[in-house]
Amino acid sequence: MIKRTIATIIRDACEGCKKDGIIPVNVEINPIIEIPKEEGHGDYSTNIAFLLAPVLKKSPQETAGILVRRMDFNAVCDKIDVAGKGFINFYVKDAIWQKLLQDVYAEGVDALFPETGQGKKVLIEFVSANPTGPLHIGHGRGAAVGDVLANILSKAGYNVTREYYINDAGRQIKTLGRSTFLRWQELKGMQVSYEQDLYQGEYIKDLAREIVEKNIDIPSGEEDAIAFMARFSGEVIMDGIVKDLEDFGVYFDNYYKESALYERGVIDDTLSLLKDKGYAYEKDGAFWFKTSAFEKDEDRVLIKSDGEKTYFTSDIAYHLDKFRRAYGTLVDIWGSDHHGYIPRLKAAIQALGKDKEDLKVILIQFVSLLKDGKPVGMSTRAGAFTTLREVLDEVGRDAARFFFLMRKSDAHLEFDLDLAKKTSNENPVYYVQYAYARIMSIFRNAGDEGIDADQLKNADLRLLAQEDEINLIKGIIHFHDVIEGCARSFEPHRITFYLLDLVGNFHSYYNKTRVLGDDRELTLARLLLLYMLREVIRSGLNVLGVSAPEKM
C-alpha cells in the first residue's frame, strides 16, 4: 500500500545522500512510518531524521530538511513538510486514495491483508487454565486476545497453530482429587475435615454428587480413590472448559498434556541437555538451572531434594518440544501475575540454544466486572468468582469478545455488564454492528431503485471529493496498516479502536449526506465507497470473531 511507496521515497532520498557523501554508505535505513495521531500532520509521518541526526551530527530538524530536499514525491504527495523537532509529514494526493479504493474493489477486501508472515510458523499457546475449576473472566480475556491474535497473524500470512497446555501432572491435580474425595465422603455421611487450601467452589460438590448419582465404582484404598477422582474431576472440568471456549468461538488445533512430556521422555531429554551444556547442577540434594548465566535472577530448582520435578522443568521441556516441532516464533499468553517468570523462561530458551526473542510473552491484566455501576466481587479460592460462562449467558459472545479487546492486554479492564447489553450507540459493539446493518439497509434500498452491485464497477471515484469521503477512503485503506501493525506488535486491541473510529466517521457522514440521490453517477460512486466500507467492517468483525448482522 501507500506506506511502502513512502518508504521507497525515503530510501531513495537517503541513497542520494549517500552518493553525495552526506550519509555514510554503511548506515542502514529503517524508518518508522506511522499514521499521525493528530489531524493536520499529514497522512503519514516518519522519524527518519531523528535516527540519522546523530550520524550527520546535525539536529533532527536540519537532517529532515536535507532529506526533504532530495525527496521525489510529486507523483504521490501534494506536499511534504517538517513538523515539530524533525518529523517529516507526507500529504497524499486525493487521486491516489481514489485509485487505491478502485483497485481494492476490483481485487476484493482480502487485498488489504499484508503478507508480513510469508508462511512462517507461529505457535500461540493461550488460556492453558489448569483443569481444576471452570474458566473465569480473566481466562476469557486471555482467550479473546489469543484467538484474535491468531486470526490477525493468519491474515498477515503466518502459519499459525493454536495450542492449549493442560497441566495434568502437578500438585494442583492431586489437590483436586483430594477435594473431590472429601466432598464425596461428606455425601456418604462421613465426618471430614475440609481444609482451606482445598478447592472451595460449589463445582467440587457437583463433581462428588455426579460420582454418587451415577454410582461410579471407586477404588478401595484412599490414595487410589484420590488418584481416580483427580482423573475423573480433571476430565469433567476439561470437557466443560472446552465447551465454554467453543461457545465463546475459540477452537484449538492442539490440546497438549503435561503428562505427555513424561511419557515421551521429553522431560529426561531436557534435563540431560541442560546438564550436558553446563547449565544444570546439583546442590543441597536438589538439581538446579543456572538462570544467573543469562539473567539477573537467582538459579532455579528443577528437581527438589525429594525427587519431585518442578513446574519450571515441565515448562522448559514443553518449550523445547515446541521448537522441535519447527515453530520459529512461540507466543505465550499469561496472566499478569506471571511477569517475574518471563526472565527465567527466556534464560532457559537461551540455554537450549535458541534466541530468547523467539519467545513473545503477552501479559493479560486483571478484569473487574461492573453491574449496576458497582464492582462484582471475585475470589477464586472461595469459589465465588465470575465464570466466563456467566458472562456469556448474560451479554452474549459478540459483546464479550469485543469488550475483552477494548483495552491493551496489559492494562486493567473494567467490563461493564449493563453497557454490554445495551441496544444503543452507547454500546461499542452495537455501534459497530449497527453501521454494518445500516449500510446493508442502504443497499437494499438501492436494489429497490434498480441499482445492483454489478453497476458499481463503472463508478467514477473522482466524484468522491468531499473531505469526509476522502477520510472514509483513507480509513478503508488503513485497514492494511492496522492489520500489519497488530501483527508486528502482537496488539489485537488495535482492531477494536480502528473499527470504532471508522464507523464513527461513517455515522457522521451518513447523517449529513444523501447517498441515494438524483445524480446517478455520484450515487454509484458513493455506493462503491459504502460497499468497500461494509466489506472492511465485516472483515474486521470477522477477525474479532464478532458477527455482522444484516438487520438490527
VEXDREN-2710 file (C-alpha; in Angstrom, 1 decimal):
% VEXDREN-2710
k/r/px/py/pz
1/MET/0.0/0.0/0.0
2/ILE/1.0/3.7/0.3
3/LYS/3.3/3.1/3.2
4/ARG/5.6/1.0/1.0
5/THR/5.7/3.8/-1.6
6/ILE/6.6/6.4/1.0
7/ALA/9.3/4.0/2.4
8/THR/10.7/3.9/-1.1
9/ILE/10.7/7.8/-1.3
10/ILE/12.6/8.0/2.0
11/ARG/15.1/5.3/1.0
12/ASP/15.8/6.9/-2.4
13/ALA/16.5/10.2/-0.7
14/CYS/18.8/8.5/1.7
15/GLU/20.6/6.8/-1.1
16/GLY/21.0/10.2/-2.8
17/CYS/22.6/11.5/0.4
18/LYS/25.0/8.5/0.4
19/LYS/26.1/9.2/-3.1
20/ASP/26.7/12.9/-2.1
21/GLY/28.7/11.7/0.9
22/ILE/26.3/13.2/3.4
23/ILE/25.3/9.8/4.9
24/PRO/28.0/7.1/5.3
25/VAL/27.4/4.2/2.9
26/ASN/27.3/1.6/5.6
27/VAL/24.4/3.2/7.5
28/GLU/21.2/1.1/7.4
29/ILE/18.0/2.9/6.7
30/ASN/15.0/1.5/8.7
31/PRO/12.5/4.3/9.1
32/ILE/9.4/4.0/11.2
33/ILE/6.4/5.2/9.1
34/GLU/3.2/5.9/11.1
35/ILE/-0.2/7.5/10.7
36/PRO/-0.1/10.7/12.7
37/LYS/-2.3/10.8/15.8
38/GLU/-3.2/14.5/15.3
39/GLU/-5.1/15.9/12.4
40/GLY/-3.3/18.3/10.2
41/HIS/0.0/16.4/10.4
42/GLY/-0.4/14.6/7.1
43/ASP/-1.4/11.1/6.1
44/TYR/1.9/9.5/7.2
45/SER/4.8/10.6/9.3
46/THR/8.4/9.3/9.7
47/ASN/11.0/9.6/12.4
48/ILE/13.9/9.0/10.0
49/ALA/15.5/12.4/10.7
50/PHE/15.8/11.5/14.4
51/LEU/17.6/8.2/13.5
52/LEU/20.1/9.9/11.2
53/ALA/20.7/13.1/13.1
54/PRO/23.5/11.6/15.3
55/VAL/25.2/10.2/12.2
56/LEU/25.1/13.6/10.4
57/LYS/26.0/15.4/13.6
58/LYS/23.1/17.8/13.0
59/SER/19.7/18.5/14.6
60/PRO/16.8/16.3/13.6
61/GLN/15.2/19.4/12.0
62/GLU/18.2/20.2/9.9
63/THR/18.5/16.5/8.9
64/ALA/14.8/16.4/7.9
65/GLY/15.3/19.5/5.7
66/ILE/18.3/17.8/3.9
67/LEU/16.2/14.7/3.3
68/VAL/13.1/16.5/2.1
69/ARG/15.0/18.5/-0.5
70/ARG/16.1/15.2/-2.0
71/MET/12.6/13.5/-2.0
72/ASP/10.9/12.9/-5.3
73/PHE/7.3/12.9/-4.1
74/ASN/5.2/14.8/-6.7
75/ALA/3.7/11.6/-8.1
76/VAL/2.2/10.6/-4.8
77/CYS/2.0/13.6/-2.5
78/ASP/0.7/17.1/-2.7
79/LYS/3.4/18.2/-0.3
80/ILE/5.8/17.1/2.4
81/ASP/6.7/19.2/5.4
82/VAL/8.8/19.1/8.5
83/ALA/6.9/19.4/11.8
84/GLY/7.9/19.8/15.4
85/LYS/11.5/19.0/16.1
86/GLY/12.1/16.9/12.9
87/PHE/9.2/14.7/12.0
88/ILE/8.6/14.5/8.2
89/ASN/4.9/14.5/7.2
90/PHE/3.5/13.3/3.9
91/TYR/0.2/14.5/2.4
92/VAL/-1.0/12.0/-0.1
93/LYS/-3.0/13.2/-3.2
94/ASP/-6.7/12.5/-3.2
95/ALA/-6.4/10.9/-6.6
96/ILE/-4.0/8.2/-5.1
97/TRP/-6.6/7.3/-2.4
98/GLN/-9.4/7.2/-5.0
99/LYS/-7.3/4.9/-7.3
100/LEU/-6.4/2.6/-4.3
101/LEU/-10.1/2.2/-3.4
102/GLN/-10.9/1.3/-7.0
103/ASP/-8.0/-1.3/-7.0
104/VAL/-9.1/-2.8/-3.8
105/TYR/-12.7/-3.0/-5.0
106/ALA/-11.5/-4.9/-8.1
107/GLU/-9.3/-7.3/-6.1
108/GLY/-11.6/-7.8/-3.1
109/VAL/-11.1/-6.8/0.5
110/ASP/-8.6/-9.5/1.1
111/ALA/-6.2/-7.4/-0.9
112/LEU/-5.9/-5.2/2.2
113/PHE/-4.3/-8.1/4.2
114/PRO/-0.5/-7.8/4.3
115/GLU/1.9/-10.6/3.6
116/THR/4.1/-9.9/6.6
117/GLY/4.4/-13.5/7.8
118/GLN/5.4/-15.2/4.5
119/GLY/4.4/-18.6/5.8
120/LYS/6.5/-18.5/9.0
121/LYS/5.3/-21.0/11.6
122/VAL/4.0/-19.5/14.8
123/LEU/2.6/-21.4/17.9
124/ILE/0.3/-19.4/20.1
125/GLU/-0.3/-21.1/23.5
126/PHE/-3.1/-19.4/25.4
127/VAL/-5.7/-19.9/28.2
128/SER/-4.0/-23.2/29.4
129/ALA/-6.0/-23.0/32.6
130/ASN/-5.4/-25.9/35.0
131/PRO/-8.4/-28.3/34.8
132/THR/-9.2/-27.7/38.5
133/GLY/-12.1/-25.4/38.0
134/PRO/-14.2/-23.5/35.4
135/LEU/-12.9/-20.7/33.4
136/HIS/-13.2/-17.2/35.0
137/ILE/-13.4/-13.9/33.2
138/GLY/-9.6/-13.4/33.3
139/HIS/-9.3/-16.6/31.3
140/GLY/-12.0/-15.2/28.9
141/ARG/-9.9/-12.1/28.3
142/GLY/-6.8/-14.2/27.6
143/ALA/-8.9/-16.4/25.2
144/ALA/-10.1/-13.4/23.3
145/VAL/-6.7/-11.9/23.0
146/GLY/-5.1/-15.2/21.9
147/ASP/-7.8/-16.2/19.4
148/VAL/-7.9/-12.7/17.8
149/LEU/-4.1/-12.5/17.6
150/ALA/-4.1/-15.9/15.9
151/ASN/-6.7/-14.6/13.4
152/ILE/-4.6/-11.5/12.7
153/LEU/-1.4/-13.4/12.2
154/SER/-3.1/-15.8/9.9
155/LYS/-4.5/-12.9/7.8
156/ALA/-1.0/-11.4/7.8
157/GLY/0.5/-14.5/6.1
158/TYR/1.7/-16.5/9.1
159/ASN/1.2/-20.3/9.5
160/VAL/-0.5/-20.3/12.9
161/THR/-1.2/-23.1/15.4
162/ARG/-3.4/-22.6/18.5
163/GLU/-2.5/-24.7/21.4
164/TYR/-3.8/-25.3/25.0
165/TYR/-1.4/-26.8/27.5
166/ILE/-3.1/-29.0/30.1
167/ASN/-1.4/-29.2/33.5
168/ASP/-2.5/-32.7/34.3
169/ALA/0.6/-33.9/36.2
170/GLY/1.1/-31.4/39.0
171/ARG/0.2/-30.9/42.7
172/GLN/-2.9/-29.0/41.8
173/ILE/-4.4/-32.1/40.2
174/LYS/-3.7/-34.1/43.4
175/THR/-5.4/-31.3/45.4
176/LEU/-8.4/-31.5/43.0
177/GLY/-8.6/-35.3/43.6
178/ARG/-8.5/-34.8/47.4
179/SER/-11.1/-32.1/47.3
180/THR/-13.5/-34.2/45.4
181/PHE/-12.8/-37.3/47.6
182/LEU/-13.6/-35.4/50.8
183/ARG/-16.8/-33.9/49.3
184/TRP/-17.7/-37.5/48.2
185/GLN/-17.1/-38.7/51.7
186/GLU/-19.4/-36.0/53.1
187/LEU/-22.2/-37.1/50.7
188/LYS/-21.7/-40.6/52.0
189/GLY/-22.4/-39.3/55.5
190/MET/-18.8/-39.3/56.8
191/GLN/-17.3/-36.7/59.1
192/VAL/-14.4/-35.0/57.3
193/SER/-12.1/-32.0/57.9
194/TYR/-12.2/-29.9/54.7
195/GLU/-9.0/-27.7/54.8
196/GLN/-8.9/-24.1/53.5
197/ASP/-6.2/-25.0/51.0
198/LEU/-8.6/-27.3/49.1
199/TYR/-10.9/-26.1/46.3
200/GLN/-13.9/-24.4/47.8
201/GLY/-16.3/-23.9/44.9
202/GLU/-19.7/-25.5/44.5
203/TYR/-18.5/-27.2/41.4
204/ILE/-16.4/-29.6/43.7
205/LYS/-19.6/-30.7/45.4
206/ASP/-21.2/-31.1/41.9
207/LEU/-18.4/-33.4/40.9
208/ALA/-18.8/-35.5/44.0
209/ARG/-22.5/-35.6/43.6
210/GLU/-22.1/-36.9/40.0
211/ILE/-20.0/-39.8/41.2
212/VAL/-22.6/-40.7/43.8
213/GLU/-25.6/-40.3/41.5
214/LYS/-24.0/-42.3/38.7
215/ASN/-22.9/-44.9/41.2
216/ILE/-19.4/-44.9/39.8
217/ASP/-17.0/-47.5/41.3
218/ILE/-14.3/-46.0/43.4
219/PRO/-11.0/-47.9/44.2
220/SER/-11.0/-49.1/47.8
221/GLY/-7.7/-47.5/49.0
222/GLU/-7.7/-43.8/49.9
223/GLU/-4.7/-42.9/47.7
224/ASP/-6.1/-44.9/44.8
225/ALA/-9.5/-43.3/45.3
226/ILE/-8.0/-39.8/45.3
227/ALA/-6.0/-40.5/42.2
228/PHE/-9.1/-41.8/40.4
229/MET/-11.1/-38.7/41.4
230/ALA/-8.3/-36.5/40.3
231/ARG/-8.5/-38.0/36.8
232/PHE/-12.3/-38.1/36.8
233/SER/-12.7/-34.5/38.0
234/GLY/-10.0/-33.2/35.7
235/GLU/-11.6/-34.8/32.7
236/VAL/-15.1/-33.5/33.5
237/ILE/-13.7/-30.0/34.2
238/MET/-11.7/-30.0/31.0
239/ASP/-14.8/-31.0/29.0
240/GLY/-16.6/-28.0/30.5
241/ILE/-13.6/-25.8/29.6
242/VAL/-13.6/-26.9/26.0
243/LYS/-17.4/-26.4/25.8
244/ASP/-17.2/-22.9/27.2
245/LEU/-14.3/-22.0/24.8
246/GLU/-16.2/-23.3/21.8
247/ASP/-19.3/-21.4/22.8
248/PHE/-17.0/-18.4/23.0
249/GLY/-15.8/-19.0/19.5
250/VAL/-12.4/-20.3/20.5
251/TYR/-11.1/-23.6/19.0
252/PHE/-7.7/-25.1/19.5
253/ASP/-5.6/-27.1/17.0
254/ASN/-3.9/-29.0/19.8
255/TYR/-4.6/-29.8/23.4
256/TYR/-1.2/-30.8/24.8
257/LYS/-1.0/-32.7/28.1
258/GLU/1.9/-32.1/30.5
259/SER/1.9/-35.9/31.2
260/ALA/2.9/-36.4/27.5
261/LEU/6.2/-34.8/28.3
262/TYR/6.9/-37.5/30.8
263/GLU/5.5/-40.3/28.6
264/ARG/7.6/-39.3/25.6
265/GLY/10.8/-38.7/27.5
266/VAL/11.0/-35.0/26.8
267/ILE/11.5/-34.2/30.5
268/ASP/14.5/-36.5/30.7
269/ASP/15.9/-35.2/27.4
270/THR/15.6/-31.6/28.7
271/LEU/17.4/-32.3/31.9
272/SER/20.2/-34.2/30.1
273/LEU/20.6/-31.4/27.6
274/LEU/20.9/-28.7/30.2
275/LYS/23.4/-30.8/32.2
276/ASP/25.5/-31.6/29.1
277/LYS/25.6/-27.8/28.3
278/GLY/26.7/-27.0/31.8
279/TYR/23.5/-25.1/32.7
280/ALA/22.3/-27.5/35.4
281/TYR/24.0/-28.7/38.5
282/GLU/23.4/-30.5/41.9
283/LYS/23.4/-28.6/45.2
284/ASP/21.8/-29.4/48.6
285/GLY/20.4/-32.6/47.2
286/ALA/18.4/-30.7/44.5
287/PHE/19.0/-30.2/40.8
288/TRP/19.3/-26.5/39.7
289/PHE/19.1/-24.5/36.5
290/LYS/21.8/-21.8/36.1
291/THR/19.4/-18.9/35.4
292/SER/22.2/-16.5/36.5
293/ALA/24.2/-17.4/33.5
294/PHE/21.7/-15.4/31.3
295/GLU/19.6/-13.1/33.5
296/LYS/20.0/-11.1/36.7
297/ASP/18.0/-13.7/38.5
298/GLU/18.7/-16.4/41.1
299/ASP/19.2/-20.0/40.0
300/ARG/16.0/-22.1/40.0
301/VAL/15.2/-25.6/41.1
302/LEU/14.4/-28.2/38.5
303/ILE/14.2/-31.3/40.8
304/LYS/13.6/-30.8/44.5
305/SER/15.5/-32.7/47.1
306/ASP/12.6/-35.2/47.5
307/GLY/12.8/-36.0/43.8
308/GLU/9.7/-34.1/42.7
309/LYS/10.2/-32.1/39.4
310/THR/9.0/-28.5/39.4
311/TYR/6.6/-26.8/37.1
312/PHE/9.7/-24.9/35.7
313/THR/11.1/-28.2/34.5
314/SER/7.9/-29.1/32.6
315/ASP/7.8/-25.6/31.1
316/ILE/11.4/-25.8/29.8
317/ALA/10.7/-29.3/28.3
318/TYR/7.4/-28.1/26.8
319/HIS/9.1/-25.2/25.0
320/LEU/11.9/-27.5/23.8
321/ASP/9.2/-29.6/22.3
322/LYS/7.7/-26.6/20.6
323/PHE/11.0/-25.8/18.9
324/ARG/11.4/-29.4/17.9
325/ARG/8.1/-29.1/16.1
326/ALA/9.8/-26.4/13.9
327/TYR/8.0/-23.3/15.2
328/GLY/10.1/-20.2/14.6
329/THR/8.1/-18.0/17.0
330/LEU/6.5/-19.0/20.2
331/VAL/3.8/-16.8/21.7
332/ASP/2.7/-17.4/25.3
333/ILE/-0.2/-15.6/26.8
334/TRP/-0.1/-15.4/30.6
335/GLY/-1.8/-13.7/33.5
336/SER/0.0/-10.5/34.6
337/ASP/0.9/-12.2/37.9
338/HIS/3.4/-14.3/35.9
339/HIS/5.6/-11.3/35.0
340/GLY/8.5/-12.5/37.1
341/TYR/8.5/-15.8/35.3
342/ILE/9.5/-14.3/31.9
343/PRO/13.3/-13.8/32.5
344/ARG/13.8/-17.4/33.8
345/LEU/12.0/-18.9/30.8
346/LYS/13.9/-16.7/28.4
347/ALA/17.1/-17.8/30.1
348/ALA/16.0/-21.4/29.6
349/ILE/15.4/-20.8/25.9
350/GLN/18.9/-19.4/25.6
351/ALA/20.3/-22.4/27.4
352/LEU/18.5/-24.6/24.8
353/GLY/20.5/-22.9/22.1
354/LYS/17.6/-20.6/20.8
355/ASP/17.2/-16.9/20.5
356/LYS/15.3/-15.6/23.5
357/GLU/13.5/-13.2/21.2
358/ASP/11.8/-16.2/19.6
359/LEU/9.6/-16.2/22.6
360/LYS/7.0/-13.5/22.8
361/VAL/5.1/-13.3/26.1
362/ILE/1.8/-11.3/26.3
363/LEU/0.6/-10.5/29.7
364/ILE/-3.1/-10.3/30.5
365/GLN/-4.0/-7.8/33.2
366/PHE/-6.9/-8.3/35.5
367/VAL/-10.6/-7.8/34.6
368/SER/-13.1/-6.3/37.0
369/LEU/-16.8/-6.5/36.4
370/LEU/-19.3/-3.7/36.9
371/LYS/-23.0/-4.3/37.4
372/ASP/-25.5/-1.5/38.3
373/GLY/-22.5/0.7/38.5
374/LYS/-20.9/-1.4/41.3
375/PRO/-18.0/-3.8/41.2
376/VAL/-18.8/-7.5/41.2
377/GLY/-16.6/-9.4/43.7
378/MET/-14.2/-12.1/42.6
379/SER/-12.4/-14.7/44.7
380/THR/-11.1/-17.9/43.1
381/ARG/-10.1/-19.6/46.3
382/ALA/-13.5/-19.0/47.9
383/GLY/-15.2/-20.3/44.8
384/ALA/-17.2/-17.0/44.4
385/PHE/-15.6/-15.9/41.1
386/THR/-17.5/-14.9/38.0
387/THR/-17.1/-17.6/35.3
388/LEU/-16.8/-17.0/31.6
389/ARG/-20.0/-19.0/31.2
390/GLU/-21.9/-16.5/33.3
391/VAL/-20.6/-13.6/31.3
392/LEU/-21.5/-15.3/28.0
393/ASP/-25.0/-16.1/29.3
394/GLU/-25.5/-12.5/30.4
395/VAL/-24.1/-10.5/27.4
396/GLY/-23.5/-13.0/24.6
397/ARG/-20.4/-13.9/22.6
398/ASP/-20.2/-10.8/20.5
399/ALA/-20.2/-8.3/23.3
400/ALA/-17.9/-10.4/25.5
401/ARG/-15.2/-10.8/22.7
402/PHE/-15.4/-7.1/21.7
403/PHE/-15.3/-5.8/25.3
404/PHE/-12.4/-8.0/26.3
405/LEU/-10.4/-6.3/23.4
406/MET/-11.3/-2.7/24.2
407/ARG/-8.0/-2.1/26.0
408/LYS/-4.4/-3.1/25.6
409/SER/-3.9/-6.5/27.2
410/ASP/-1.5/-5.4/29.9
411/ALA/-3.9/-2.6/31.1
412/HIS/-6.6/-3.2/33.7
413/LEU/-10.0/-3.7/32.1
414/GLU/-13.4/-2.7/33.6
415/PHE/-16.1/-4.8/32.0
416/ASP/-19.5/-3.0/32.3
417/LEU/-22.1/-5.7/32.0
418/ASP/-25.0/-3.2/31.7
419/LEU/-23.3/-1.3/28.9
420/ALA/-22.5/-4.6/27.1
421/LYS/-26.3/-5.4/27.0
422/LYS/-27.5/-2.0/25.7
423/THR/-29.0/-1.8/22.2
424/SER/-27.9/1.7/21.6
425/ASN/-24.9/3.5/20.2
426/GLU/-23.5/3.8/23.8
427/ASN/-22.6/0.1/23.4
428/PRO/-19.4/0.0/21.4
429/VAL/-20.1/-3.4/19.7
430/TYR/-23.6/-2.4/18.9
431/TYR/-22.3/0.9/17.4
432/VAL/-20.0/-1.0/15.0
433/GLN/-22.6/-3.7/14.1
434/TYR/-25.2/-1.0/13.6
435/ALA/-23.0/0.7/11.0
436/TYR/-22.8/-2.6/9.0
437/ALA/-26.6/-3.1/9.3
438/ARG/-27.2/0.5/8.2
439/ILE/-25.1/0.1/5.1
440/MET/-26.9/-3.2/4.3
441/SER/-30.2/-1.2/4.5
442/ILE/-28.8/1.4/2.1
443/PHE/-28.0/-1.4/-0.4
444/ARG/-31.5/-2.9/0.0
445/ASN/-33.0/0.5/-0.8
446/ALA/-30.6/0.8/-3.8
447/GLY/-31.9/-2.5/-5.1
448/ASP/-35.4/-1.2/-4.8
449/GLU/-34.3/1.7/-7.1
450/GLY/-32.9/-0.7/-9.7
451/ILE/-29.2/-0.3/-8.7
452/ASP/-27.3/-3.6/-8.4
453/ALA/-23.8/-4.4/-7.3
454/ASP/-22.7/-5.1/-10.9
455/GLN/-23.1/-1.4/-11.8
456/LEU/-20.6/-0.3/-9.2
457/LYS/-17.6/-1.3/-11.4
458/ASN/-18.4/1.7/-13.6
459/ALA/-18.3/4.2/-10.7
460/ASP/-16.2/7.3/-11.1
461/LEU/-14.5/7.7/-7.8
462/ARG/-13.2/11.2/-8.7
463/LEU/-16.6/12.3/-7.7
464/LEU/-15.8/11.5/-4.1
465/ALA/-14.3/14.9/-3.4
466/GLN/-15.8/15.8/0.0
467/GLU/-13.4/15.8/2.9
468/ASP/-15.4/13.2/4.8
469/GLU/-15.5/11.0/1.8
470/ILE/-11.7/11.1/1.3
471/ASN/-11.4/10.4/5.1
472/LEU/-13.6/7.3/4.7
473/ILE/-11.4/6.1/1.8
474/LYS/-8.3/6.6/3.9
475/GLY/-9.9/4.7/6.8
476/ILE/-10.7/1.8/4.5
477/ILE/-7.2/1.6/3.1
478/HIS/-5.7/2.0/6.6
479/PHE/-7.2/-1.5/7.4
480/HIS/-4.0/-2.8/5.8
481/ASP/-1.8/-0.7/8.1
482/VAL/-3.8/-1.7/11.1
483/ILE/-3.6/-5.4/10.5
484/GLU/0.2/-5.1/9.7
485/GLY/0.7/-3.1/12.9
486/CYS/-1.2/-5.6/15.0
487/ALA/0.8/-8.5/13.6
488/ARG/4.1/-6.8/14.3
489/SER/3.2/-5.5/17.7
490/PHE/1.1/-8.5/18.9
491/GLU/-1.6/-6.0/19.9
492/PRO/-5.1/-7.2/18.8
493/HIS/-6.9/-4.4/20.6
494/ARG/-5.9/-2.1/17.8
495/ILE/-8.7/-3.6/15.7
496/THR/-11.5/-2.5/18.0
497/PHE/-10.0/1.0/18.2
498/TYR/-9.8/1.1/14.4
499/LEU/-13.4/-0.1/13.9
500/LEU/-14.8/2.4/16.4
501/ASP/-13.0/5.3/14.7
502/LEU/-14.0/4.1/11.2
503/VAL/-17.7/3.7/11.9
504/GLY/-17.7/7.0/13.9
505/ASN/-16.7/8.7/10.6
506/PHE/-19.3/6.7/8.7
507/HIS/-22.2/7.6/11.1
508/SER/-21.2/11.3/10.8
509/TYR/-21.1/11.1/7.0
510/TYR/-24.4/9.3/6.8
511/ASN/-26.2/11.8/9.0
512/LYS/-25.4/14.7/6.7
513/THR/-25.1/13.0/3.2
514/ARG/-27.7/11.6/0.9
515/VAL/-26.2/8.5/-0.6
516/LEU/-29.1/7.6/-3.0
517/GLY/-29.7/10.8/-4.9
518/ASP/-30.9/12.1/-8.3
519/ASP/-27.3/12.2/-9.6
520/ARG/-26.8/8.6/-10.7
521/GLU/-23.0/8.9/-11.2
522/LEU/-22.5/10.4/-7.8
523/THR/-24.8/7.7/-6.3
524/LEU/-22.7/4.9/-7.8
525/ALA/-19.5/6.4/-6.5
526/ARG/-20.9/6.7/-3.0
527/LEU/-22.3/3.2/-3.1
528/LEU/-18.9/1.8/-4.1
529/LEU/-17.4/3.7/-1.2
530/LEU/-20.0/2.2/1.2
531/TYR/-19.7/-1.2/-0.4
532/MET/-15.9/-1.3/0.5
533/LEU/-16.6/0.2/3.9
534/ARG/-19.1/-2.5/4.6
535/GLU/-16.6/-5.2/3.5
536/VAL/-13.9/-3.8/5.8
537/ILE/-16.3/-3.6/8.7
538/ARG/-17.4/-7.2/8.1
539/SER/-13.8/-8.3/7.7
540/GLY/-12.7/-6.5/10.9
541/LEU/-15.6/-8.0/12.9
542/ASN/-14.7/-11.4/11.4
543/VAL/-11.1/-11.1/12.7
544/LEU/-12.5/-10.3/16.1
545/GLY/-14.8/-13.3/15.9
546/VAL/-17.9/-11.0/16.2
547/SER/-20.9/-11.3/13.9
548/ALA/-22.0/-8.8/11.3
549/PRO/-25.9/-8.8/11.4
550/GLU/-27.6/-7.5/8.3
551/LYS/-30.6/-6.1/10.3
552/MET/-30.8/-4.7/13.8
END
